[in-house]
Amino acid sequence: MKPIKKIVIGDGVALSIFSIFYGTQLIRFPEISNNYQVYELIKEIVDNGPTIGFIILLLGVAKLIGLIINNKLLKRVGLVGLMMAYAMLAISFLISTPPNTISILTGYAFYTVLSISLKEGNV
């Protein structure tokens, strides 16, 4: 296996695990997304807070399974879905009040997804 391919797979696994953990935390602790003011815009888009957790969790699992079984469709669906989810989160956190730092983290997650997508040739 070529070194660049190993890096891309490693990045994809890391992104999948990060997304699974982030989604799980939002599901386990619904008060985060239901009570924190920075999640107000997200709640307007997806009805209730934990829904975004389920979406991110499922997309992370799809990407991870796609990597494990080498299924291009699952990898692409997971990656594009995560790209949209993290972009939505980053933008909504950036424009929400009060000023917060979580937009920087979700922006970096979006950048990571975009970088992996470019390396895999999906964009």
WOGILIN-V552453 format. One line per field, one symbol per residue. phi: phi as a letter, one per 40 degrees, with the letter a starting at -180 (. if undefined). psi: psi as a letter, one per 20 degrees, with the letter a starting at -180 (. if undefined). A space follows every 10 residues. Layout:
phi->???
psi->???
//
This chain:
phi->.cdccccccc cccccccdcc ccccccccbc ccccbccccd cccccbgbdc dccccccccc cdcccdcccf bccccccccc cccccccccc ccccccbcda bccccccccc dccccccccc gcb
psi->pqghhggggg gggggggghg ggggghghmi hghhhphijg hghhgkfrgi ghggggghhg ggggghggjl ohgggggggg ghggghgggg ghhhirqrpr ihhgghghgg gggggggghi ki.
//
